[in-house]
Amino acid sequence: MNLHGNWAMDRSNRFIEGPLTASFHEAVPVLEFLDWRIDHIALGEARTTLPINVESTNQYITHQAALMLLSADYTGGIALSTLFQSAPIIGFHPMETDYGVYMWGAKASIKWLYPSSGDLICTSTVPAENWERIYRRFRDGKRVIETLTIDMHNGDLHVAQAEFTYWAQNSHSLRSNAFDTKRVHPIFDHRYKTSAKLIAGLRALEQEKPEALRAFDDNISPRAAGTHGVTLARRFCRVIPQLAPMVATRTASIDRLIDGLAEPYNILSVGVGLDTRPWRLDSPQHTWFELDLPLMLNYRAEVLPEADHSSMQIVREPIDLRADRLDERLLSIDAYDQEKPLLIIWEGGSMYFDDLLSKQIFRSISNLMSDARALLWFDFVSEAGVKGETGNTAATNFIRCMRKMGEPFISGYDDIDGFLAQFGLVVTALEGPGNYTTHKDPIFQHYSFCTAAAHSPPAGHGRCGAAP
C-alpha cells in the first residue's frame, strides 16, 4: 500500500496528481502487528482499517479505546501529508536530501459513541478549500496547524469520532533558529539531541561486550546517552545492525590516532555531539576544542562530567557549519595556540552535506592546515553507497534505513585523493571497519576512515592501510 502523494501545482494553481510513493506500514510496527492497513489515499483523503481481532480487542471483545485513537491519529496524519507535495515525512519516508516534513500531533480528542465490535474503518478528509493555504504555508516555511476530523465506523454504524490538531513545518525553515537557544523549536532541539544520544547509546552498547571483544573502553557514554539513548540504540540495531560496528570502529580509529600523537596538539572536534574522549583518554598534553550548535554544547554541560574533570583542557565554541566558517571561528578563540599542531576530527559528518557546502567546509579546514604537522581525520562513504547502487541488498537496505531515520547520506566520494587535492590535502592513511573488527558486512566496502595532511605527510605519518 502506498502512502505519500507526489503532488504538484499546475500554472492555474490547481493541484495535479502524480505517482504515489513510499509506504507507511514499516514505520508503524504496533499497528502492523494488529493487522492495521491503509485502504485508500488520495489528495487530502485517507481511509484505514483496524480489524476486529484478538490483539486489538479488550475484555468485552470490542476495540481497545487507545487503539482506536491511535488509528485515528495515523489516518488524519496521512490525509494531511498528501498536501506537502513530494516532501517526505521525516521518520516515515526515505529521504534523499535534508528537506522533509516534521509532523507532530499537537492535540487530540475523541468521542466513543458505540462499542466497536466489527472492523474499524477510519476516514479523514481535508476540505478542498484548505488545500492551497496548507501547501503554501508549508512551502513558505511557515507553521501548518490544522485540525482534522476522523470518523470511525463499523459498516454503516458510526462508533466514534476524533479530532486531531496537527503541526507541520518543513525542515529547512525549522532549523533557521538553530543557533538561538531561546528561539530554537522544541522539535528541532529534540531531533538534534536525539541523534547525538543515539551515537552515545551505540558506544554504550559496546561496553556490554566482554572486555576482550570491545573496540574501545568507555564508561561515560552510558551516562551521556541515558535511558533514551540506549533504547534508541537497541531499536536501531534491530533495523540497521551495521550501525553499531560502524560507530565502534570509527571510534577506535580516532582513539588510536590520538594515542599515537607524539607531541601536544590542539584537537578540534567538529560537531562534537556527546563525544566522551576528553574524559576517557588520558592525554593531558592536548587542548580539546569542542564545536557544535549552542543547544548541544549546553546539553553536554548537563549530561557529561565537568570540563575541569578532564585531563585535557576543554574549550567550547558554538558554530553552525551551514552559516559559519570553521577557520574563522577557531582562529577567533583566545585559547587557540597557533604554535601547536592541529588535529581536526570530523566524525560522522562528511556524508550529510551537499557538494557545495562540503567543499566550503573542506576549504575552511584546509586553511587551518598550513602546518606540516596538522592532521585531519574524517569518515566517508562511497558515491555508490550514497546512491544505493552497490548491487548488494544488505548495503542498499542500510542506506534506505538511514534515509527513513531522517539521516540521509547525501555526499559520497570514490576518488578521495582527487577530491582532497583540490584543497591542497593529501591522504596519509586510509582504512575501514575491517581494520578494527572481524565482523563482515558488504556496507563496510563502502565506508572508510581517512587521515589527511597538508601537501606532504608529516614524519611518522606516511600513508598506510587501505579501505576495505
Order of alpha helices (4+ residues) and beta strands (2+ residues): beta-beta-beta-beta-alpha-beta-beta-alpha-beta-beta-alpha-beta-beta-alpha-alpha-alpha-alpha-beta-alpha-beta-alpha-beta-alpha-beta-alpha-beta-alpha-alpha-alpha-beta-beta
